[in-house]
Amino acid sequence: MIEGQRHKLKPCVGVMIWKEGKVLVGKRKGSHGTGEHAFPGGHLEFDESFIDCAKREVLEEAGIKINNVIFLSVANYRRHEDRQDILVNLVADWESGEERTLPDEKIGDWQWCSIDELPKPLFYPTQITLDSFVTGQNFYDKE
């Protein structure tokens, strides 16, 4: 441990959402990854299931509802000096609602894109999700 610093373990959920053959991608404006494109997702709250977290985060961030949520992969990685992330990637179908950008969220400017034409640069967790979807790999440890 670095003197004077506390390390954090952050459990996160990322969701690749499909609608009419395209996936939902937004542009980040948060504390890290600003300007990078990402799938919706966020931190798991205490006593929350992965699926409930995915549904909550997608509704909060993009204003849409999802269904048919299934597991894709899990990743353990460290991209920031003071924290380690555990990412559970899920795939879901769009159920209802129109995507919207909310001023207080860390992601917005939503668009539906072909998986072969995602905007760049991609947020690191989104890169993992995409790799998992394309390759079938479902376990990433200390990437």
C-alpha positions in Angstrom: 0.0 0.0 0.0 1.2 3.5 -0.9 1.7 5.6 2.3 -1.4 7.7 3.0 -3.5 6.1 0.3 -6.4 3.7 0.7 -7.0 1.2 -2.1 -10.5 0.4 -3.2 -12.1 -2.6 -4.7 -14.9 -1.6 -7.1 -17.4 -4.2 -8.2 -19.0 -3.0 -11.5 -21.5 -4.2 -14.1 -21.3 -3.4 -17.8 -24.2 -4.0 -20.2 -24.1 -4.6 -24.0 -27.7 -3.7 -25.0 -29.0 -4.9 -28.4 -31.8 -3.2 -30.4 -32.5 -4.1 -34.0 -29.0 -5.4 -34.6 -27.2 -2.5 -33.0 -25.7 -1.8 -29.6 -26.1 1.3 -27.3 -22.9 3.3 -26.8 -22.5 6.6 -25.0 -19.7 9.2 -24.6 -18.1 9.4 -21.1 -17.7 12.7 -19.2 -16.8 11.3 -15.8 -13.7 11.4 -13.7 -11.9 8.9 -15.8 -12.4 7.9 -19.5 -13.6 11.4 -20.5 -14.3 11.4 -24.2 -14.2 7.6 -24.5 -17.2 5.6 -25.7 -18.8 3.1 -23.5 -21.6 0.7 -22.9 -23.8 1.6 -19.9 -23.0 0.3 -16.5 -21.8 1.2 -13.1 -21.0 0.2 -9.5 -22.8 -2.6 -7.8 -24.6 -1.5 -4.7 -24.6 -3.5 -1.4 -27.0 -6.5 -1.5 -27.9 -5.8 -5.2 -28.0 -8.6 -7.8 -26.0 -8.2 -11.0 -29.2 -8.1 -13.1 -30.9 -5.6 -10.8 -27.7 -3.4 -11.0 -27.7 -3.6 -14.8 -31.4 -2.6 -15.0 -31.0 0.2 -12.5 -27.8 1.6 -14.1 -29.3 1.5 -17.6 -32.5 3.2 -16.5 -30.5 5.9 -14.5 -27.9 6.6 -17.2 -29.9 6.2 -20.4 -33.6 6.2 -19.5 -34.4 2.8 -21.1 -35.5 -0.6 -19.8 -33.8 -3.8 -20.7 -34.8 -7.5 -20.5 -33.3 -11.0 -21.4 -30.2 -10.1 -19.3 -27.5 -12.9 -19.5 -23.9 -13.3 -18.3 -21.1 -12.6 -20.8 -17.8 -12.5 -18.8 -16.0 -11.4 -15.7 -12.8 -9.3 -15.5 -10.4 -8.3 -12.7 -8.3 -5.4 -13.7 -6.4 -2.4 -12.4 -6.2 0.8 -14.5 -6.0 3.4 -11.7 -3.3 3.7 -9.0 -5.7 3.5 -6.0 -8.3 1.0 -7.1 -9.0 -2.4 -8.6 -12.1 -3.1 -10.5 -14.1 -6.4 -10.8 -16.3 -6.1 -13.9 -19.3 -8.4 -14.6 -20.3 -8.0 -18.3 -23.8 -8.8 -19.3 -25.7 -8.8 -22.6 -29.4 -7.6 -22.7 -32.1 -6.6 -25.1 -33.7 -3.2 -25.3 -37.2 -3.4 -23.9 -38.6 0.1 -24.0 -37.9 3.8 -23.7 -35.9 6.3 -25.7 -32.3 6.9 -24.7 -31.6 10.3 -23.2 -28.6 12.3 -21.9 -28.9 13.4 -18.3 -26.8 16.3 -17.1 -25.7 14.6 -13.8 -24.7 11.3 -15.3 -21.1 10.3 -16.3 -22.1 9.2 -19.7 -24.4 10.5 -22.4 -24.8 11.4 -26.1 -26.2 7.9 -26.7 -26.3 6.3 -30.1 -27.1 2.9 -31.5 -24.2 1.5 -33.5 -23.3 -1.6 -35.5 -20.8 -3.6 -33.5 -18.4 -3.3 -36.4 -18.6 0.5 -36.4 -18.3 1.6 -32.8 -16.9 5.1 -32.2 -13.4 5.4 -31.0 -11.7 5.6 -28.6 -13.4 2.9 -26.5 -13.4 2.9 -22.7 -11.3 0.1 -21.3 -14.1 -1.9 -19.7 -16.1 -1.7 -23.0 -13.0 -3.0 -24.9 -13.1 -6.1 -22.6 -16.9 -6.5 -23.1 -16.4 -6.3 -26.9 -13.5 -8.7 -26.9 -15.5 -11.2 -24.8 -18.5 -11.0 -27.1 -16.3 -11.4 -30.3 -14.0 -14.2 -29.0 -16.1 -16.0 -26.5 -13.6 -15.5 -23.7 -15.4 -15.1 -20.4 -12.6 -14.8 -17.9 -10.1 -11.9 -17.6 -7.8 -11.9 -14.6 -5.5 -9.0 -13.7 -5.6 -7.5 -17.2 
